[in-house]
């Protein structure tokens, strides 16, 4: 038989590629080059080279495409597409022209197969008879029984017609072959189901002989397998439309091979996606955004269509849904690898953070559309893109640092209003206080940085962004610290800055400009830029609880960030105060102006001195007065920072005095302070209390430290056996002397210095402290 011979033939169905193949193949295109005069020859002549049995596709492609240029390959691809269309048209015409002959031939073949089946049954009967004879069975009874019958009965027995079910079982394979040949899938499925029902009834009612029943069952199994292979081949064809693909996959599932059908469905979409991706090439002169947008649209549209077909045929059965998700994740990973290879790698290397952010934003936009189907693939993209984006972010911040260092090297530390222009986001720059040139440029770069990074905030880069901003600001503050005279020698290992060359701030105006830059950036401009992190648009009203929770979670983080920013400013302020304190205490030769001998030596004179605060404390007052006058113009709307600066400067000076062990060792020595030295020291401390209270920068800590210093000096005086009350006049006298000194140093003195024995009311002292002239 024909049937057995056909069953013995190996299956010619094409096994589909696994849906788990690697990333899209197609970085090279395989083209078949047709030589000769293509215009003058017909299609059959062109195809002769492909019809030979010795045709080797790989060798042919290698020989034809090895030396071809890109232009020739493109021309060849266009020519091949024209040939493909012509070949398809010729095949269609050939099928239509020979359709009736094909049907007739198929019928004749079916009749021939029926005759062959009859012959096979006859041979089987003969073989059974021979087997009985070989076993020594009695044939006599058969002969006697035959002799007992008349010739008419024998003839009738031999000419007995087969039953209806036997006829149906004989015609069933032929009819099913015709249905398969004509690709009438629905009718073939119905015929197979009918055959299974008939076979089951025949087995139960024994209406068919065992051989005939076995033959029918084998025929049903063969035809089922043949139909399954035909459906699989249809699903594997790239030209199969989605409607036809759905029908084939649905029929294959109906045959009981659901897992294979689902895998074929995903493979079909994968091959179609491969073909489309191979035709897409990144443009050489573009930023990569066009390629990313086109590729993401292709990939995620393909995933969407595959999900739609899967749900249509298989509904949402867990096993198939799991395979779909796995397949979609692999396609997303393939897409991410392509974007990283063709776009992000070059952008990261060249520092194109804005272009990289735009590409990632477009990819996430297309990917997020699949969430309506339950495919949350954005986390996969975020995980794959995050290393590249973080690398680009670090390169971006590094470039800001380098540009800032270059600007600081040329900055003259002169404050001015920002140049007229536009904000990077497109908004007009609002009125801002004055900054130096490098601070203006730094602020502009930071604002631009936040505009660029805003699309990527959904990648949970908020913390990294804030940390990066803090890093570049700390770097800039370190540059400002290096601009203070003497700071490079004293603080050569400044974090993140080292010994970078900067323009030195020689004057007090320039040094205060450094503080104005840092304080304004830390208090207003940087927090304003950082607020963009809390204003990310998460979507519609349904996301309102999410946005509220996100803001609540960010509040502690932003507070801690602001504290760290302020600590950087405090470092600069402390460096400023320490430098000016050292300038007051030490001379250029290294000698000290603040020593215990200044007070101890006063009691060696025979006459009482003219009472004024010591010169170093007068210089402290004048320095603070100058700084306060400069700060009025520089720290507009930020008077609190100016007050804190003056407060910190006085504290630094007084703390130096409090911690000077050499000074106190001499004061507490056996010869110690005399009455005049104690009075002068007490006057100096009261002078500091008065002018700091009038200037409104007398802190509680400073007042406490001064009181402790005065108490320590009195204890040292008492240790010599003397009574402090005999050496110190009333507190009103110290207040009067201090006030007169303030007026004289301010250019407003109109009266003589009071005597230590003068009596001034406590109410007058309170008036000086509370209502004295402000600095």
C-alpha positions as CSV (number, residue, x, y, z in Angstrom):
1,X,0.0,0.0,0.0
2,X,-0.1,3.5,-0.7
3,X,-1.2,4.2,2.8
4,X,1.5,2.3,4.4
5,X,4.1,3.7,2.1
6,X,2.9,7.2,2.8
7,X,3.0,6.5,6.5
8,X,6.5,5.3,6.3
9,X,7.7,8.5,4.6
10,X,9.4,11.0,6.9
11,X,7.4,14.1,7.8
12,X,8.3,17.1,5.7
13,X,6.9,19.6,8.1
14,X,9.1,22.4,9.1
15,X,9.8,22.5,12.8
16,X,9.4,26.1,14.0
17,X,12.2,27.9,15.7
18,X,12.0,28.1,19.4
19,X,10.4,31.2,20.8
20,X,13.3,31.6,23.1
21,X,15.9,32.3,20.4
22,X,18.4,35.0,21.2
23,X,18.2,38.6,20.2
24,X,17.0,39.5,16.7
25,X,19.1,38.0,14.1
26,X,19.4,40.2,11.1
27,X,22.4,42.4,11.4
28,X,23.2,41.1,7.9
29,X,20.8,40.4,5.0
30,X,21.0,37.3,2.8
31,X,20.3,38.1,-0.8
32,X,20.3,35.9,-3.9
33,X,21.9,37.6,-6.9
34,X,20.5,36.7,-10.3
35,X,23.0,37.2,-13.2
36,X,22.4,37.6,-16.9
37,X,20.1,39.8,-18.9
38,X,17.2,39.9,-16.5
39,X,15.1,42.1,-18.7
40,X,15.3,39.8,-21.7
41,X,14.7,36.5,-20.1
42,X,11.5,35.1,-18.5
43,X,11.0,34.0,-14.9
44,X,11.7,30.3,-15.5
45,X,15.1,31.0,-17.0
46,X,16.0,33.1,-14.0
47,X,15.0,30.4,-11.6
48,X,16.9,27.5,-13.3
49,X,19.9,28.0,-11.1
50,X,17.8,27.3,-8.0
51,X,16.1,24.2,-9.4
52,X,19.2,22.0,-9.6
53,X,19.6,19.3,-6.9
54,X,23.2,20.4,-6.3
55,X,22.2,24.0,-5.5
56,X,24.0,25.2,-2.3
57,X,22.4,28.4,-0.9
58,X,25.3,29.3,1.4
59,X,27.9,28.9,-1.2
60,X,25.8,30.8,-3.7
61,X,25.2,33.8,-1.4
62,X,28.9,33.9,-0.4
63,X,30.1,33.9,-4.0
64,X,27.6,36.6,-5.0
65,X,27.6,39.0,-2.0
66,X,31.2,38.8,-0.8
67,X,32.4,41.7,-3.0
68,X,29.1,43.7,-3.3
69,X,28.7,47.2,-2.0
70,X,25.9,48.4,0.1
71,X,24.3,50.1,-2.9
72,X,24.4,46.9,-5.0
73,X,22.9,44.9,-2.1
74,X,20.0,47.3,-1.8
75,X,19.4,47.2,-5.5
76,X,19.6,43.4,-5.4
77,X,17.0,43.3,-2.5
78,X,14.7,45.4,-4.5
79,X,15.1,43.1,-7.5
80,X,14.5,40.0,-5.4
81,X,11.2,41.5,-4.1
82,X,10.1,42.1,-7.6
83,X,10.9,38.5,-8.5
84,X,9.1,37.3,-5.4
85,X,5.9,39.1,-6.5
86,X,6.3,37.8,-10.0
87,X,6.8,34.2,-8.8
88,X,3.7,34.4,-6.5
89,X,1.6,35.7,-9.4
90,X,2.8,33.0,-11.7
91,X,2.0,30.3,-9.1
92,X,-1.5,31.7,-8.6
93,X,-2.1,31.7,-12.4
94,X,-0.8,28.1,-12.6
95,X,-3.0,26.9,-9.8
96,X,-6.1,28.5,-11.4
97,X,-5.3,27.1,-14.9
98,X,-4.8,23.5,-13.7
99,X,-7.2,23.3,-10.9
100,X,-9.8,21.1,-12.6
101,X,-7.0,18.7,-13.8
102,X,-5.6,18.7,-10.3
103,X,-9.0,17.7,-8.8
104,X,-9.5,15.0,-11.5
105,X,-6.1,13.6,-10.9
106,X,-6.7,13.6,-7.1
107,X,-9.9,11.6,-7.7
108,X,-8.2,9.0,-9.8
109,X,-5.4,8.6,-7.2
110,X,-8.1,8.1,-4.6
111,X,-9.8,5.4,-6.7
112,X,-6.5,3.8,-7.2
113,X,-5.8,3.8,-3.5
114,X,-9.2,2.2,-2.9
115,X,-8.3,-0.6,-5.3
116,X,-5.0,-1.1,-3.6
117,X,-6.8,-1.4,-0.2
118,X,-9.1,-4.1,-1.7
119,X,-6.1,-5.9,-2.9
120,X,-4.5,-5.6,0.5
121,X,-7.6,-7.0,2.2
122,X,-7.6,-9.9,-0.3
123,X,-4.0,-10.7,0.4
124,X,-4.7,-10.5,4.1
125,X,-7.5,-13.1,3.8
126,X,-5.3,-15.4,1.8
127,X,-2.5,-15.0,4.4
128,X,-5.0,-15.9,7.2
129,X,-6.1,-19.0,5.3
130,X,-2.5,-20.1,4.8
131,X,-1.9,-19.5,8.5
132,X,-4.8,-21.8,9.4
133,X,-3.6,-24.5,7.1
134,X,-0.1,-24.2,8.5
135,X,-1.5,-24.9,12.0
136,X,-3.1,-28.1,10.8
137,X,-6.7,-27.0,10.9
138,X,-9.3,-29.1,9.4
139,X,-10.3,-28.1,6.0
140,X,-12.6,-31.1,5.6
141,X,-15.3,-29.4,7.6
142,X,-15.0,-26.4,5.4
143,X,-15.2,-28.6,2.3
144,X,-18.1,-30.6,3.7
145,X,-19.9,-27.4,4.5
146,X,-19.2,-26.1,1.1
147,X,-20.4,-29.3,-0.5
148,X,-23.6,-29.0,1.5
149,X,-24.3,-25.7,-0.2
150,X,-25.7,-25.3,-3.6
151,X,-23.8,-23.5,-6.3
152,X,-26.2,-20.6,-6.0
153,X,-25.6,-20.3,-2.3
154,X,-21.9,-20.4,-2.8
155,X,-22.1,-17.8,-5.6
156,X,-24.3,-15.6,-3.4
157,X,-21.9,-15.9,-0.5
158,X,-18.9,-14.9,-2.6
159,X,-20.8,-12.0,-4.1
160,X,-22.0,-10.6,-0.8
161,X,-21.9,-6.8,-0.7
162,X,-19.9,-5.0,2.1
163,X,-22.0,-3.1,4.7
164,X,-22.6,0.6,4.7
165,X,-20.1,1.2,7.5
166,X,-17.5,-0.8,5.6
167,X,-18.1,1.2,2.5
168,X,-17.8,4.5,4.6
169,X,-14.5,3.3,6.2
170,X,-13.1,2.5,2.8
171,X,-14.0,5.9,1.3
172,X,-13.1,7.9,4.5
173,X,-9.3,8.2,3.7
174,X,-9.9,9.3,0.1
175,X,-12.5,11.9,1.1
176,X,-10.2,13.2,3.9
177,X,-7.3,13.4,1.5
178,X,-9.3,15.6,-0.9
179,X,-10.3,17.9,2.0
180,X,-6.7,18.3,3.0
181,X,-5.5,18.8,-0.6
182,X,-8.1,21.6,-1.0
183,X,-7.1,23.0,2.5
184,X,-10.7,22.9,3.7
185,X,-9.6,22.8,7.3
186,X,-13.0,23.1,9.0
187,X,-14.5,20.3,6.9
188,X,-11.4,18.1,7.5
189,X,-11.7,18.7,11.3
190,X,-15.4,17.7,11.1
191,X,-14.5,14.6,9.1
192,X,-11.9,13.5,11.6
193,X,-14.3,14.0,14.5
194,X,-16.9,11.9,12.6
195,X,-14.3,9.2,11.9
196,X,-13.5,9.0,15.6
197,X,-17.1,8.7,16.5
198,X,-17.7,5.9,13.9
199,X,-14.6,4.1,15.0
200,X,-15.7,4.2,18.6
201,X,-19.2,2.9,17.7
202,X,-17.8,0.2,15.5
203,X,-15.5,-1.0,18.3
204,X,-18.4,-1.1,20.8
205,X,-20.9,-2.8,18.4
206,X,-18.3,-4.8,16.5
207,X,-19.7,-3.7,13.2
208,X,-16.3,-3.9,11.6
209,X,-13.8,-6.7,11.5
210,X,-10.7,-6.1,13.7
211,X,-8.6,-5.6,10.6
212,X,-11.0,-3.0,9.1
213,X,-11.3,-1.3,12.5
214,X,-7.5,-1.1,12.9
215,X,-7.2,0.2,9.4
216,X,-9.8,2.9,10.1
217,X,-8.1,4.0,13.3
218,X,-4.7,4.1,11.7
219,X,-6.1,6.2,8.8
220,X,-7.7,8.7,11.3
221,X,-4.4,9.0,13.1
222,X,-2.4,9.5,9.9
223,X,-4.9,12.1,8.6
224,X,-4.9,13.9,12.0
225,X,-1.1,14.1,11.9
226,X,-1.1,15.2,8.3
227,X,-3.6,18.0,9.1
228,X,-1.5,19.1,12.1
229,X,1.6,19.3,9.9
230,X,-0.3,21.2,7.3
231,X,-1.6,23.7,9.9
232,X,1.9,24.0,11.4
233,X,3.3,24.7,7.9
234,X,0.7,27.4,7.4
235,X,1.5,29.0,10.7
236,X,5.2,29.1,9.8
237,X,4.7,30.9,6.5
238,X,5.7,34.6,6.8
239,X,3.0,35.5,4.2
240,X,0.2,34.1,6.4
241,X,-2.2,36.9,7.5
242,X,-3.2,37.2,11.1
243,X,-6.8,36.0,10.4
244,X,-5.5,32.9,8.7
245,X,-2.9,32.4,11.4
246,X,-5.5,32.5,14.1
247,X,-7.6,30.0,12.2
248,X,-4.7,27.6,11.8
249,X,-3.7,27.9,15.5
250,X,-7.2,27.5,16.7
251,X,-7.6,24.3,14.5
252,X,-4.3,22.9,15.8
253,X,-5.5,23.5,19.4
254,X,-8.8,21.8,18.4
255,X,-6.8,18.8,17.4
256,X,-5.5,18.5,21.0
257,X,-2.0,20.0,20.5
258,X,-2.5,23.2,22.4
259,X,1.1,23.7,23.7
260,X,2.6,23.3,20.2
261,X,-0.1,25.6,18.7
262,X,0.8,28.4,21.2
263,X,4.5,28.0,20.6
264,X,3.9,28.2,16.8
265,X,1.8,31.3,17.3
266,X,4.5,33.1,19.3
267,X,7.2,31.9,16.8
268,X,5.1,33.3,13.9
269,X,5.0,36.7,15.5
270,X,8.7,36.5,16.4
271,X,9.6,35.7,12.7
272,X,7.5,38.6,11.5
273,X,9.1,40.9,14.0
274,X,12.6,39.7,13.0
275,X,11.8,40.5,9.4
276,X,10.6,44.0,10.2
277,X,13.5,44.7,12.5
278,X,16.0,43.6,9.8
279,X,14.6,46.2,7.5
280,X,15.1,48.9,10.1
281,X,18.5,50.4,10.4
282,X,19.7,53.2,12.7
283,X,20.4,56.5,10.8
284,X,24.0,57.5,10.9
285,X,23.3,61.3,11.3
286,X,20.5,61.0,13.8
287,X,20.6,61.2,17.6
288,X,19.1,57.7,17.9
289,X,15.7,58.9,18.9
290,X,14.1,58.2,15.5
291,X,15.5,54.6,15.5
292,X,14.5,54.0,19.1
293,X,11.0,55.3,18.5
294,X,10.6,53.2,15.3
295,X,12.1,50.1,16.9
296,X,10.0,50.4,20.1
297,X,6.8,50.8,18.1
298,X,7.7,47.6,16.1
299,X,8.6,45.5,19.1
300,X,5.8,46.5,21.4
301,X,3.2,46.5,18.7
302,X,4.3,42.9,17.9
303,X,4.0,42.0,21.5
304,X,0.6,43.5,21.7
305,X,-0.6,41.6,18.6
306,X,0.8,38.3,19.9
307,X,-1.0,38.9,23.2
308,X,-4.2,39.7,21.4
309,X,-4.0,36.5,19.3
310,X,-3.0,34.4,22.4
311,X,-6.0,35.7,24.4
312,X,-8.3,35.2,21.4
313,X,-7.4,31.5,20.9
314,X,-6.3,30.4,24.3
315,X,-8.2,32.9,26.5
316,X,-6.1,33.4,29.7
317,X,-5.2,29.9,30.6
318,X,-2.3,30.1,33.1
319,X,0.1,27.9,31.3
320,X,-0.3,29.8,28.0
321,X,-0.3,33.2,29.8
322,X,2.9,32.3,31.5
323,X,4.6,31.4,28.2
324,X,3.3,34.6,26.7
325,X,4.8,36.7,29.5
326,X,8.2,34.8,29.2
327,X,8.2,35.4,25.5
328,X,7.3,39.1,25.9
329,X,10.1,39.5,28.4
330,X,12.6,38.0,26.0
331,X,11.5,40.3,23.2
332,X,11.8,43.2,25.5
333,X,15.3,42.2,26.5
334,X,16.1,41.8,22.8
335,X,14.8,45.3,22.2
336,X,16.9,46.7,25.1
337,X,20.1,45.1,23.8
338,X,19.5,46.5,20.3
339,X,18.9,50.0,21.7
340,X,22.0,49.8,23.9
341,X,24.2,48.5,21.1
342,X,23.0,50.9,18.4
343,X,22.1,54.0,20.4
344,X,22.9,54.2,24.1
345,X,26.5,53.0,24.0
346,X,27.5,55.7,21.6
347,X,25.5,58.4,23.4
348,X,27.0,57.4,26.8
349,X,30.5,57.5,25.3
350,X,30.0,60.9,23.8
351,X,28.2,62.3,26.9
352,X,24.9,62.7,25.2
353,X,22.8,62.4,28.3
354,X,19.9,64.4,26.9
355,X,19.6,62.3,23.8
356,X,19.9,59.1,25.9
357,X,17.1,60.3,28.2
358,X,14.9,61.1,25.2
359,X,15.5,57.6,23.8
360,X,14.6,55.9,27.1
361,X,11.6,58.1,27.5
362,X,10.2,57.0,24.1
363,X,10.9,53.4,24.8
364,X,9.1,53.5,28.1
365,X,6.2,55.4,26.5
366,X,5.5,52.6,24.0
367,X,6.2,49.9,26.6
368,X,3.7,51.3,29.1
369,X,0.8,50.9,26.6
370,X,1.0,47.1,27.2
371,X,0.1,47.5,30.9
372,X,-3.6,47.6,29.9
373,X,-3.1,43.9,28.8
374,X,-1.5,43.0,32.1
375,X,2.0,43.0,30.6
376,X,4.1,45.2,33.0
377,X,7.3,45.2,31.0
378,X,8.5,48.6,32.0
379,X,10.5,47.2,35.0
380,X,12.4,44.9,32.6
381,X,13.4,48.0,30.5
382,X,14.2,50.0,33.6
383,X,16.5,47.2,34.9
384,X,18.3,46.9,31.5
385,X,18.6,50.6,30.8
386,X,19.5,51.7,34.3
387,X,23.3,50.9,34.1
388,X,23.7,52.9,30.9
389,X,21.6,55.8,32.2
390,X,23.6,55.9,35.4
391,X,26.8,55.9,33.5
392,X,25.5,58.8,31.3
393,X,24.4,60.6,34.5
394,X,27.9,60.3,36.0
395,X,29.4,61.6,32.8
396,X,27.0,64.5,32.7
397,X,27.8,65.5,36.3
398,X,31.5,65.1,35.7
399,X,31.2,67.5,32.8
400,X,29.4,70.0,35.0
401,X,32.3,69.8,37.5
402,X,34.9,70.3,34.8
403,X,33.0,73.3,33.3
404,X,32.5,74.8,36.8
405,X,36.3,74.5,37.6
406,X,37.1,76.3,34.3
407,X,34.7,79.1,35.1
408,X,36.0,79.4,38.7
409,X,39.5,79.8,37.4
410,X,38.4,82.9,35.5
411,X,35.8,84.3,37.9
412,X,36.7,87.8,39.4
413,X,34.1,87.2,42.2
414,X,32.1,90.3,41.3
415,X,28.3,90.0,41.8
416,X,25.9,90.8,39.0
417,X,22.3,90.0,38.0
418,X,21.8,87.0,35.7
419,X,22.1,87.7,32.0
420,X,18.9,88.3,30.1
421,X,17.7,85.0,28.5
422,X,15.6,82.0,28.8
423,X,15.5,79.1,31.3
424,X,16.4,75.8,29.7
425,X,12.8,74.7,30.2
426,X,11.5,77.6,28.1
427,X,10.4,79.8,31.0
428,X,11.6,83.4,31.5
429,X,14.1,83.7,34.3
430,X,12.6,85.4,37.3
431,X,14.3,88.2,39.2
432,X,17.2,86.7,41.2
433,X,19.8,88.2,43.6
434,X,23.2,88.9,42.4
435,X,25.8,86.1,41.8
436,X,29.2,85.9,40.3
437,X,29.7,84.7,36.8
438,X,30.7,81.1,37.8
439,X,27.7,80.8,40.1
440,X,25.3,82.0,37.3
441,X,26.7,79.4,34.9
442,X,26.6,76.7,37.6
443,X,23.0,77.5,38.3
444,X,22.2,77.4,34.6
445,X,23.9,74.0,34.2
446,X,22.0,72.6,37.2
447,X,18.6,73.9,35.8
448,X,19.4,72.4,32.5
449,X,20.4,69.1,34.2
450,X,17.0,68.8,35.8
451,X,15.2,69.5,32.6
452,X,17.2,66.6,31.0
453,X,16.8,64.2,33.8
454,X,13.1,64.8,34.4
455,X,12.0,62.1,31.8
456,X,14.0,59.5,33.7
457,X,12.6,60.1,37.2
458,X,10.3,57.0,36.7
459,X,13.5,54.9,36.7
460,X,13.8,55.5,40.4
461,X,16.8,57.7,39.8
462,X,15.6,60.4,42.2
463,X,18.0,59.5,44.9
464,X,20.9,59.2,42.4
465,X,20.0,62.6,40.9
466,X,19.8,64.3,44.2
467,X,23.1,62.7,45.3
468,X,24.7,63.8,42.1
469,X,23.5,67.4,42.5
470,X,24.9,67.4,46.0
471,X,28.2,66.1,44.7
472,X,28.6,68.9,42.1
473,X,27.5,71.6,44.6
474,X,30.0,70.3,47.2
475,X,32.6,70.4,44.4
476,X,31.7,74.0,43.7
477,X,31.9,75.0,47.4
478,X,35.3,73.4,47.6
479,X,36.4,75.6,44.7
480,X,35.1,78.6,46.6
481,X,37.0,77.5,49.7
482,X,40.2,77.3,47.6
483,X,39.5,80.9,46.5
484,X,40.0,82.1,50.1
485,X,43.6,83.4,50.7
486,X,45.7,80.8,52.5
487,X,43.1,78.0,52.2
488,X,45.1,76.0,49.7
489,X,48.0,75.7,52.1
490,X,45.7,75.0,55.0
491,X,43.2,72.7,53.3
492,X,45.1,71.3,50.3
493,X,43.2,68.0,50.6
494,X,39.7,69.5,50.1
495,X,37.3,66.7,49.2
496,X,36.7,66.4,45.4
497,X,38.7,69.5,44.6
498,X,42.4,69.1,45.5
499,X,44.7,72.0,44.5
500,X,42.7,73.2,41.6
501,X,43.6,76.7,40.3
502,X,41.0,79.3,41.1
503,X,41.0,83.1,41.0
504,X,41.8,84.2,44.5
505,X,39.4,86.4,46.4
506,X,41.7,89.1,47.9
507,X,39.3,91.7,49.3
508,X,36.5,91.3,51.8
509,X,34.0,92.1,49.1
510,X,35.2,89.2,47.0
511,X,35.3,86.8,49.9
512,X,31.8,87.7,50.9
513,X,30.8,87.2,47.3
514,X,31.9,83.6,47.7
515,X,29.5,83.2,50.6
516,X,26.7,84.9,48.7
517,X,27.2,82.4,45.8
518,X,27.0,79.4,48.1
519,X,24.2,80.6,50.4
520,X,21.9,81.7,47.5
521,X,22.4,78.4,45.6
522,X,21.9,76.4,48.8
523,X,18.9,78.3,50.1
524,X,16.9,79.1,47.0
525,X,18.1,78.0,43.6
526,X,19.0,74.3,44.2
527,X,15.9,73.5,46.3
528,X,13.8,75.1,43.6
529,X,15.4,72.9,41.0
530,X,15.1,69.8,43.3
531,X,11.4,70.4,43.7
532,X,10.9,69.1,40.2
533,X,11.5,65.6,41.6
534,X,8.4,65.9,43.6
535,X,6.3,67.1,40.7
536,X,6.6,64.1,38.4
537,X,3.4,63.5,36.6
538,X,2.2,59.9,37.4
539,X,-0.9,60.0,35.4
540,X,-4.6,60.7,36.0
541,X,-6.7,61.0,39.1
542,X,-6.4,57.3,40.0
543,X,-2.7,58.0,40.7
544,X,-3.4,60.7,43.3
545,X,-2.9,58.4,46.3
546,X,0.4,57.2,44.7
547,X,1.6,60.8,44.2
548,X,0.6,61.7,47.8
549,X,2.5,58.7,49.2
550,X,5.5,59.5,47.0
551,X,5.6,63.1,48.3
552,X,5.4,61.9,51.9
553,X,8.2,59.5,51.3
554,X,10.3,62.2,49.8
555,X,9.9,64.7,52.6
556,X,12.4,63.1,55.0
557,X,14.8,62.5,52.1
558,X,14.6,66.1,51.0
559,X,15.1,67.4,54.5
560,X,18.2,65.4,54.9
561,X,19.5,66.5,51.5
562,X,19.0,70.2,52.4
563,X,20.9,69.6,55.7
564,X,23.8,68.1,53.7
565,X,23.7,71.1,51.3
566,X,23.7,73.5,54.2
567,X,26.7,71.7,55.8
568,X,28.7,72.4,52.7
569,X,27.9,76.1,53.0
570,X,28.8,76.0,56.7
571,X,32.2,74.6,55.8
572,X,32.8,77.6,53.6
573,X,31.5,80.0,56.2
574,X,33.7,78.4,58.9
575,X,36.7,78.7,56.7
576,X,35.9,82.3,56.1
577,X,35.6,83.0,59.9
578,X,38.7,81.0,60.7
579,X,40.8,82.9,58.2
580,X,39.6,86.3,59.5
581,X,40.1,85.3,63.1
582,X,43.7,84.3,62.3
583,X,44.2,87.6,60.5
584,X,43.1,89.5,63.6
585,X,45.1,87.4,66.1
586,X,48.4,87.0,64.2
587,X,50.6,89.5,62.4
588,X,52.2,88.8,59.1
589,X,55.4,87.8,60.9
590,X,53.5,85.2,63.0
591,X,53.4,87.2,66.2
592,X,50.2,87.2,68.3
593,X,48.2,90.3,69.0
594,X,46.1,88.5,71.7
595,X,48.4,87.5,74.6
596,X,48.1,87.5,78.4
597,X,50.9,89.9,78.7
598,X,48.7,92.6,77.3
599,X,46.7,92.5,80.6
600,X,49.3,91.4,83.0
601,X,51.7,94.2,82.1
602,X,49.1,97.0,82.8
603,X,49.6,96.9,86.6
604,X,53.3,97.7,86.2
605,X,52.5,101.3,85.3
606,X,52.3,104.0,87.9
607,X,49.5,106.0,86.3
608,X,46.0,104.8,85.4
609,X,45.6,104.3,81.6
610,X,42.9,105.9,79.5
611,X,40.1,103.3,79.3
612,X,39.3,101.9,75.9
613,X,38.7,98.3,74.7
614,X,41.9,96.7,73.6
615,X,43.1,97.4,70.0
616,X,42.4,93.9,68.8
617,X,38.8,94.1,70.0
618,X,38.4,97.4,68.3
619,X,39.7,95.8,65.1
620,X,37.2,93.0,65.6
621,X,34.4,95.6,65.9
622,X,35.5,97.5,62.8
623,X,35.9,94.3,60.8
624,X,32.4,93.2,61.8
625,X,31.1,96.7,61.0
626,X,32.7,96.6,57.5
627,X,31.3,93.1,56.8
628,X,27.9,94.1,57.9
629,X,27.9,97.1,55.6
630,X,28.9,94.9,52.6
631,X,26.4,92.2,53.5
632,X,23.5,94.7,53.3
633,X,23.9,94.8,49.5
634,X,25.0,91.2,49.0
635,X,22.5,89.3,51.1
636,X,19.2,90.9,50.0
637,X,16.2,89.1,51.6
638,X,18.8,86.9,53.4
639,X,19.6,89.0,56.4
640,X,19.5,86.0,58.6
641,X,22.5,84.5,56.8
642,X,24.4,87.7,57.3
643,X,23.6,87.7,61.0
644,X,24.6,84.1,61.3
645,X,27.9,84.9,59.5
646,X,28.7,87.8,61.9
647,X,27.7,85.7,64.9
648,X,29.9,82.8,63.8
649,X,32.8,85.1,63.2
650,X,32.6,86.5,66.8
651,X,32.1,83.0,68.2
652,X,35.2,81.8,66.3
653,X,37.3,84.7,67.8
654,X,36.0,84.2,71.3
655,X,36.3,80.4,71.2
656,X,39.9,80.9,70.1
657,X,40.5,83.0,73.2
658,X,38.7,80.5,75.4
659,X,40.7,77.6,74.1
660,X,44.1,79.3,74.1
661,X,45.9,77.3,76.8
662,X,49.1,79.5,76.7
663,X,47.0,82.6,77.3
664,X,45.2,81.1,80.3
665,X,48.4,79.5,81.7
666,X,49.9,83.0,81.9
667,X,46.7,84.5,83.3
668,X,46.4,81.8,86.0
669,X,50.1,82.0,86.9
670,X,51.2,83.0,90.4
671,X,51.9,86.6,89.4
672,X,48.5,86.6,87.6
673,X,46.2,89.5,86.8
674,X,46.3,92.8,88.7
675,X,43.3,95.1,89.3
676,X,43.9,97.1,86.1
677,X,44.5,94.0,83.9
678,X,41.3,92.5,85.3
679,X,39.3,95.7,84.6
680,X,40.7,95.9,81.0
681,X,39.8,92.2,80.3
682,X,36.3,92.8,81.8
683,X,35.9,95.9,79.6
684,X,36.9,94.0,76.5
685,X,34.3,91.3,77.2
686,X,31.6,93.8,78.0
687,X,32.5,95.7,74.8
688,X,31.9,92.5,72.8
689,X,28.6,91.8,74.5
690,X,27.4,95.4,73.8
691,X,28.2,95.7,70.1
692,X,27.0,92.1,69.3
693,X,23.7,92.7,71.1
694,X,23.3,96.0,69.2
695,X,24.1,94.3,65.9
696,X,21.6,91.5,66.8
697,X,24.1,88.7,66.4
698,X,24.7,88.0,70.1
699,X,23.9,84.3,70.4
700,X,23.1,82.5,73.6
701,X,26.2,80.3,73.1
702,X,28.4,83.3,72.6
703,X,27.0,85.1,75.7
704,X,27.5,82.0,77.8
705,X,31.1,81.6,76.6
706,X,31.9,85.2,77.4
707,X,30.4,84.9,80.8
708,X,32.5,81.8,81.5
709,X,35.6,83.6,80.3
710,X,34.9,86.5,82.6
711,X,34.2,84.2,85.5
712,X,37.5,82.3,84.8
713,X,39.5,85.6,84.9
714,X,37.8,86.7,88.1
715,X,38.7,83.3,89.7
716,X,42.3,83.8,88.6
717,X,42.3,87.2,90.2
718,X,40.8,85.9,93.4
719,X,43.5,83.2,93.5
720,X,46.0,85.9,94.2
721,X,44.2,86.9,97.3
722,X,42.6,90.1,96.0
723,X,39.0,91.2,96.0
724,X,37.4,91.6,92.5
725,X,34.8,94.1,93.7
726,X,37.6,96.5,94.6
727,X,39.1,96.3,91.1
728,X,35.8,96.4,89.1
729,X,33.5,99.4,88.9
730,X,29.8,99.1,88.3
731,X,28.6,97.4,85.2
732,X,27.1,100.7,84.1
733,X,30.6,102.1,83.7
734,X,31.6,99.3,81.3
735,X,28.5,99.8,79.3
736,X,29.2,103.6,79.1
737,X,32.8,103.1,78.0
738,X,31.8,100.5,75.4
739,X,29.1,102.7,74.0
740,X,31.4,105.7,73.7
741,X,34.0,103.5,72.0
742,X,31.3,102.3,69.5
743,X,30.3,105.9,68.7
744,X,34.0,107.0,68.3
745,X,34.8,104.0,66.0
746,X,31.6,104.7,64.1
747,X,32.6,108.5,63.7
748,X,29.8,109.7,66.0
749,X,31.7,110.6,69.3
750,X,30.7,113.9,70.9
751,X,31.8,113.5,74.6
752,X,34.7,112.4,76.8
753,X,35.4,109.0,78.2
754,X,33.7,108.6,81.6
755,X,35.6,108.0,84.8
756,X,35.5,104.5,86.4
757,X,34.0,106.1,89.5
758,X,31.1,107.6,87.6
759,X,27.7,106.3,88.5
760,X,25.3,105.3,85.7
761,X,21.9,104.0,86.4
762,X,21.0,100.4,85.5
763,X,18.2,101.8,83.3
764,X,20.8,103.6,81.2
765,X,22.7,100.4,80.7
766,X,19.5,98.6,79.6
767,X,18.8,101.4,77.1
768,X,22.2,100.9,75.5
769,X,21.8,97.2,75.2
770,X,18.3,97.3,73.9
771,X,18.2,100.5,71.8
772,X,21.8,101.1,70.7
773,X,22.5,102.1,67.1
774,X,22.3,99.1,64.7
775,X,25.2,98.2,62.5
